[in-house]
Amino acid sequence: MLSCASANDGSDGSGDFQAVPAPAASTSTFTRTRYPIVLAHGLTGFRQLFGVVDYFFGIPGDLRSGGAQVFVTQVSAVGSAEERGEQLLQQVEFIAASTGAGKVNLIGHSEGGLDARYVMAVRPDLVASLTTVATPHLGADLADFLADNISGSGFNQTVLAAFGNSLGTVIDLLTGTSMPQDAIGALHSLSSAGAAEFNQQFPAGLAATRCGATPSSVNGILLYSWAGSSVLTNLLDVSDPALGLTSLFYSEDNDGLVGRCSGHFGKVLRDNYRMNHLDEVNQLFGLTSIFETSPVSVFRTHANRLKNAGL
């Protein structure tokens, strides 16, 4: 198993990732893409907790069983898209070089999609395709609410920064990494104002108008996105009520954290899965809607799509 943990403990902010090559005994080639698949987590995300709980729950193993080579990255749990993007870039550079593939298929969930867009913008030669899953490309209404209520450098901002940075530090402890945390930077990146600044600098893949037509490729790089637009999807999932509360801040269909149109990027495969923001990566622990396709199946089908596109 290839891992950069032996070469880098993450103390410099570059994080660590795990490569999961296809097992020799596997005869399936359904997900065997030409270029490695690289998964990038969202805000307060991780590669694995305690070394056993995947952020992309059950997804890397399923892709591996179909012949894919999968790398799961880890960047700061809490940070700006530019800062996290730089950390992701270091890992993508290592993957592209160490595998000899030269390029990767990037898939980012939530803020991880912004991180991936940064990588594509500064090193397009390393990216064969870029897929975002429920990424707030136009910002998130909840982030706007929080940003509006912590303007300046008063008590509210101090409390939010302390809480967010502490949460990131706790995630570090649970994952065995040491990364810089920047809650205020993360909030800015996820707000409408921060997204507008980011999009002005890195516009590739976006529509000219909100909910308008989006390009399916840029400079030969294929672009895709998908997202959910439901919130309460499984009575047994204890995270659903929290997402039900956050969904009240939105004026359009949403998954609890990202508005439907805000998630549009590249070729929009679907924007109305019966999934909430955690369902999209098969959390919590696979408790998703029984009336919708499994998130694992969505990732598997997409890997096959990339394979058939020669990627």
RABEL-V231724 format. One record per pair of residues at least 6 apart in sequence whose ideal C-beta (glycine too) atoms are under 8 Angstrom apart, sorted by the first residue. I is the first residue (numbers start at 0). J is the second residue. D is the distance in Angstrom with one decimal. If there is no record, write none. Layout:
I	J	D
I	J	D
//
This chain:
0	17	7.1
0	18	6.3
0	19	7.0
0	20	7.2
1	18	3.8
1	20	7.0
1	97	6.5
1	98	7.7
2	15	7.0
2	16	7.0
2	17	5.2
2	18	6.1
3	15	5.7
3	16	6.0
3	90	6.8
3	93	5.5
3	97	8.0
4	15	4.6
4	17	7.8
6	93	7.9
7	13	5.7
7	14	8.0
7	15	6.4
8	15	7.2
8	176	7.5
8	177	7.4
9	15	5.0
9	73	7.2
9	176	4.1
9	177	5.8
9	178	6.0
10	177	5.0
12	75	6.9
12	82	7.8
12	85	7.8
12	86	5.4
12	178	5.8
12	179	5.4
13	86	5.4
13	89	4.1
13	90	6.4
14	46	8.0
14	72	6.3
14	73	4.1
14	74	4.9
14	75	7.6
14	86	5.2
14	87	7.8
14	89	7.8
14	90	6.2
14	176	6.4
14	178	6.3
15	46	7.0
15	73	5.5
15	90	7.9
15	176	6.2
16	37	7.8
16	46	6.4
16	70	5.1
16	71	5.6
16	72	4.2
16	73	6.1
16	90	5.2
16	94	7.4
17	46	6.3
17	47	7.6
17	59	8.0
17	70	6.8
17	71	5.2
18	35	7.6
18	68	6.9
18	69	7.3
18	70	4.9
18	94	7.3
18	98	7.7
19	59	5.2
19	60	7.3
19	62	7.9
19	63	4.9
19	68	7.2
19	69	4.5
19	70	7.4
19	71	7.4
20	63	7.4
20	68	5.1
21	31	6.6
21	63	5.7
21	65	7.9
21	66	4.6
21	67	6.4
21	68	6.2
22	63	6.8
22	64	7.9
25	63	7.5
25	64	6.1
25	65	7.6
25	66	5.9
27	64	6.4
27	65	4.9
27	66	5.5
28	65	7.2
28	66	4.5
28	306	7.9
29	65	4.1
29	66	6.7
29	299	7.1
29	302	7.6
29	303	5.4
29	306	7.7
30	36	8.0
30	62	4.9
30	64	7.9
30	65	3.2
30	66	5.6
30	67	4.1
30	299	5.9
30	302	3.7
30	303	5.9
30	306	6.7
31	65	6.7
31	66	3.2
31	67	5.9
31	306	6.2
32	67	5.9
32	68	7.7
32	104	5.8
32	302	6.0
32	305	4.9
32	306	4.8
32	310	5.8
33	100	7.7
33	127	7.5
33	306	7.3
33	309	6.3
33	310	5.6
34	100	5.0
34	101	7.8
34	102	4.8
34	103	5.4
34	104	5.2
34	127	4.5
34	128	7.9
34	310	5.8
35	67	7.9
35	68	4.5
35	69	7.1
35	70	5.7
35	94	5.9
35	98	5.6
35	100	5.6
35	103	5.1
35	104	6.9
36	62	6.3
36	67	5.4
36	68	6.9
36	69	5.0
36	70	7.1
36	103	7.3
36	104	4.9
36	106	6.5
36	302	6.3
36	305	7.6
37	69	7.9
37	70	4.8
37	71	8.0
37	72	6.2
37	90	7.7
37	91	6.2
37	94	6.2
37	103	4.6
37	104	6.8
37	105	5.2
37	106	7.0
38	55	5.3
38	58	7.2
38	59	6.8
38	69	6.8
38	70	7.1
38	71	4.9
38	72	6.7
38	106	5.4
38	107	7.8
38	108	7.7
38	111	7.9
39	72	5.3
39	74	7.3
39	87	5.7
39	105	6.6
39	106	7.0
39	107	4.0
39	108	7.1
39	111	3.5
39	112	7.5
39	114	5.5
39	115	5.4
40	46	7.1
40	54	4.7
40	55	7.5
40	71	7.9
40	72	7.3
40	73	7.0
40	74	7.5
40	108	6.2
40	109	7.7
40	111	5.1
40	280	8.0
41	107	7.6
41	108	4.8
41	109	2.7
41	110	4.7
41	111	4.9
41	112	7.9
42	76	7.3
42	77	6.6
42	109	6.0
42	110	4.6
42	185	5.9
42	189	7.1
43	76	5.1
43	77	6.3
43	166	6.1
43	167	7.1
43	170	6.3
44	54	5.1
44	73	7.9
44	76	6.2
44	108	7.5
44	109	7.5
44	110	7.9
44	111	6.8
44	170	8.0
45	54	5.3
45	73	6.1
45	76	6.6
45	170	5.6
45	173	7.2
45	174	4.8
46	53	7.6
46	54	6.4
46	71	4.9
46	72	6.9
46	73	4.1
46	174	6.5
47	53	5.7
47	54	7.3
47	71	7.7
47	174	6.5
48	170	7.9
48	173	4.9
48	174	6.2
49	173	6.3
50	175	7.4
53	59	6.5
53	71	7.3
54	71	7.5
54	108	8.0
54	280	6.3
54	282	7.7
55	71	6.5
55	108	7.5
55	280	5.1
55	281	7.0
55	298	7.7
56	280	6.5
56	281	4.1
56	282	5.4
56	283	7.9
56	284	6.2
56	285	6.0
57	281	5.5
57	285	6.2
57	295	5.4
58	280	7.0
58	281	6.1
58	294	7.4
58	295	5.6
58	298	5.0
59	69	4.6
59	71	5.7
61	295	5.0
61	298	7.1
61	299	5.8
62	69	5.1
62	298	6.5
62	299	6.5
62	302	5.5
63	69	5.8
65	299	6.3
65	302	6.7
65	303	7.6
67	302	5.5
68	98	7.0
70	90	7.6
70	94	5.2
70	103	7.5
72	87	5.8
72	90	4.8
72	91	7.8
73	174	6.7
73	176	6.2
73	178	7.8
74	83	4.3
74	86	4.1
74	87	5.4
74	90	7.9
74	114	6.4
74	178	7.0
75	82	6.4
75	83	5.5
75	86	6.4
75	167	6.5
75	178	4.4
75	179	5.7
75	180	5.9
75	181	7.1
76	166	7.1
76	167	4.0
76	170	4.2
76	171	7.0
76	178	7.0
76	180	6.7
77	163	5.1
77	164	6.4
77	166	6.5
77	167	3.7
77	180	4.6
77	181	6.4
77	182	5.1
77	185	5.0
78	86	8.0
78	167	7.7
78	178	7.9
78	179	6.7
78	180	6.5
78	181	4.6
78	184	5.6
78	185	5.6
79	181	6.0
79	184	3.5
79	185	6.1
79	187	6.5
79	188	4.7
79	193	8.0
80	110	6.3
80	113	3.8
80	114	5.8
80	116	7.7
80	117	5.9
80	188	4.2
80	197	5.9
81	117	6.1
81	188	7.6
81	197	7.8
82	179	7.3
82	181	6.4
82	184	6.3
83	110	6.9
83	111	7.9
83	113	7.8
83	114	4.5
83	117	7.8
84	113	7.2
84	114	4.5
84	115	7.7
84	116	7.6
84	117	2.8
84	118	5.8
84	121	7.7
85	117	7.4
86	114	7.8
86	178	7.5
87	111	7.9
87	114	4.7
87	115	6.8
87	117	7.4
87	118	5.5
88	117	7.2
88	118	4.9
88	121	6.5
88	122	6.2
91	103	5.8
91	105	7.2
91	118	5.6
91	122	7.3
91	125	5.4
91	126	7.8
92	122	7.3
92	125	6.7
94	100	7.6
94	103	5.8
95	101	5.5
95	102	6.1
95	103	5.9
95	125	5.1
101	124	8.0
101	125	7.6
102	124	7.4
102	125	5.8
102	126	6.2
102	127	4.2
103	125	6.5
103	126	6.6
103	127	6.5
104	127	5.4
104	128	4.7
104	129	8.0
104	130	7.4
104	305	5.3
104	310	5.7
105	115	4.3
105	118	6.5
105	119	7.1
105	126	5.8
105	128	7.1
105	129	4.8
105	130	7.0
106	115	7.5
106	129	7.9
106	130	4.5
106	131	7.8
106	132	6.7
106	298	7.6
106	301	7.6
107	113	7.3
107	114	5.9
107	115	3.8
107	116	7.8
107	129	7.7
107	130	7.4
107	131	5.5
107	132	6.9
107	134	6.4
108	131	7.9
108	132	4.5
108	133	6.4
108	134	7.4
108	279	6.3
108	280	5.3
109	132	7.4
109	133	5.8
109	134	6.0
109	135	7.2
109	256	7.2
109	257	7.0
109	276	6.8
110	134	7.1
110	135	7.6
110	185	7.1
110	188	6.8
110	189	6.5
111	131	8.0
111	134	7.3
112	131	3.1
112	132	6.7
112	133	7.8
112	134	2.9
112	136	7.3
112	224	7.6
112	264	7.0
113	134	6.1
113	135	7.8
113	136	7.5
113	188	6.4
113	197	6.7
115	129	5.5
115	131	6.8
116	129	6.9
116	131	7.5
116	197	7.9
116	201	5.5
116	203	7.3
116	204	7.0
116	264	8.0
117	201	6.6
118	125	6.9
118	126	6.6
119	126	4.7
119	129	5.2
119	201	7.9
119	203	6.9
119	220	6.4
120	200	7.6
120	201	4.3
120	203	6.7
123	218	5.9
123	220	6.3
126	220	5.3
127	220	6.8
127	221	7.4
127	305	7.9
127	310	4.7
128	220	6.3
128	221	4.3
128	222	7.2
128	223	7.0
128	305	5.8
128	308	7.5
128	310	5.1
129	204	7.2
129	220	6.2
129	221	7.7
129	222	5.5
129	223	7.6
129	265	7.1
130	222	7.5
130	223	4.3
130	224	6.6
130	225	7.8
130	265	7.5
130	301	6.6
131	223	7.6
131	224	4.6
131	262	7.3
131	264	4.8
131	265	7.5
132	224	7.1
132	225	6.0
132	226	6.6
132	279	5.3
132	280	7.3
133	225	7.8
133	226	4.1
133	227	6.5
133	254	5.6
133	256	7.5
133	257	4.8
133	262	5.4
133	276	5.8
133	279	5.0
134	224	7.1
134	226	8.0
134	257	7.0
134	262	6.1
134	264	6.5
135	142	7.5
135	189	5.8
135	194	6.7
135	256	7.5
135	257	4.7
135	258	7.4
135	261	4.9
135	262	7.1
136	194	6.5
136	198	7.0
136	205	6.1
136	261	5.8
136	262	6.8
136	263	6.9
136	264	5.4
137	191	6.6
137	194	5.4
137	198	7.6
137	209	6.5
137	258	7.4
137	260	6.8
137	261	4.1
138	189	6.4
138	190	5.2
138	191	3.4
138	192	7.3
138	193	6.7
138	194	3.8
138	195	7.4
138	261	6.5
139	189	5.1
139	190	7.3
139	256	6.0
139	257	5.9
139	258	7.2
139	261	6.8
140	248	4.7
140	249	4.8
140	250	7.1
140	253	7.9
140	258	6.4
141	245	5.3
141	248	4.7
141	249	7.7
141	256	6.4
142	186	5.7
142	189	3.9
142	190	4.4
142	191	7.7
142	193	7.9
143	190	5.3
143	191	5.3
143	192	8.0
144	248	5.4
145	159	6.9
145	186	5.9
145	190	8.0
146	186	5.8
146	187	7.1
146	190	4.5
146	192	7.3
148	155	6.1
149	155	4.4
149	156	4.1
149	159	5.5
149	186	7.7
150	156	7.8
156	183	6.7
159	182	6.1
159	183	7.3
159	186	7.3
160	182	4.9
160	183	5.3
162	182	7.2
163	180	7.1
163	182	2.5
163	183	7.6
163	185	6.8
163	186	7.6
164	180	4.2
164	181	7.2
164	182	5.2
166	182	7.9
167	178	7.3
167	180	3.5
167	182	7.3
168	180	6.1
171	177	5.7
171	178	5.9
171	180	7.9
186	193	7.8
187	193	4.0
188	194	7.3
188	197	6.6
194	261	8.0
198	205	5.9
203	214	7.8
203	217	4.3
203	218	7.8
203	222	7.7
204	213	6.5
204	214	6.3
204	217	6.1
204	222	4.6
204	264	4.9
204	265	4.8
205	213	6.4
205	263	7.8
205	264	6.4
206	212	5.8
206	213	4.7
206	263	6.2
209	260	5.4
210	259	7.9
210	260	3.9
210	263	6.6
213	222	7.7
213	224	7.8
213	263	5.5
213	264	6.1
213	265	5.8
213	266	7.2
213	267	6.3
214	222	6.8
214	265	6.8
215	221	6.8
215	222	6.1
215	223	7.8
215	265	5.8
215	266	4.0
216	222	5.9
216	265	7.5
221	265	7.4
221	266	7.6
221	305	7.7
221	308	6.1
221	310	6.6
222	264	6.4
222	265	2.6
222	266	6.4
223	264	7.8
223	265	5.0
223	266	5.0
223	267	7.9
223	268	5.8
223	301	7.1
223	304	7.8
224	262	6.1
224	263	6.3
224	264	4.1
224	265	5.5
224	266	7.4
224	267	5.5
224	268	6.8
224	270	7.8
225	262	8.0
225	267	7.2
225	268	4.4
225	269	4.9
225	270	7.0
225	272	6.8
225	279	8.0
225	297	6.8
225	301	7.8
226	254	6.1
226	257	6.4
226	259	7.0
226	262	3.8
226	269	7.5
226	270	5.1
226	271	8.0
226	272	6.9
226	274	7.9
226	279	6.9
227	254	4.3
227	271	7.3
227	272	4.1
227	273	6.7
227	274	3.1
227	275	5.9
227	276	7.3
227	278	6.0
227	279	5.6
228	252	4.1
228	253	6.4
228	254	6.1
228	259	5.2
228	270	6.4
228	271	4.5
228	272	7.1
229	254	6.9
229	272	7.4
229	273	4.6
229	274	6.1
229	275	6.0
229	278	8.0
229	288	7.1
230	239	6.9
230	242	5.2
230	243	5.1
230	246	4.7
230	253	7.4
230	254	6.8
230	255	4.8
230	275	5.0
231	239	5.0
231	240	7.7
231	242	7.8
231	243	5.5
231	275	7.6
232	239	6.4
232	273	6.1
232	274	6.4
232	275	5.6
232	278	5.7
232	287	6.1
232	288	4.0
232	291	7.4
233	239	6.4
233	278	7.8
233	286	4.7
233	287	6.0
233	288	6.0
233	289	7.5
235	286	5.3
236	277	7.7
236	283	5.6
236	286	4.1
236	287	7.7
237	283	7.0
238	275	7.9
238	277	5.4
238	282	7.2
238	283	5.2
239	275	6.7
241	255	7.9
242	254	7.4
242	255	3.0
242	256	6.9
242	275	4.9
242	276	6.1
242	277	7.1
243	255	7.0
245	255	5.3
245	256	5.9
246	253	5.6
246	254	7.9
246	255	4.8
249	258	5.4
250	258	7.8
251	258	4.7
251	259	5.3
251	260	6.2
252	258	7.3
252	259	4.3
252	271	7.2
253	259	6.2
254	262	8.0
254	274	6.4
254	275	4.8
254	276	4.5
254	278	7.7
254	279	6.9
255	275	4.6
255	276	4.8
255	277	8.0
256	276	4.3
257	276	6.4
259	270	5.2
259	271	7.2
260	270	7.9
262	270	6.0
263	270	6.6
268	301	7.4
272	278	7.8
272	279	7.4
272	291	6.0
272	292	7.3
272	297	7.3
273	288	4.7
273	290	5.9
273	291	3.8
274	287	6.4
274	288	6.8
274	291	6.2
274	294	6.5
277	283	6.1
278	287	4.4
278	288	6.9
278	291	8.0
278	294	6.0
279	294	5.9
280	294	6.5
281	287	6.6
281	293	7.4
281	294	4.3
281	295	5.7
287	293	6.8
287	294	6.0
//
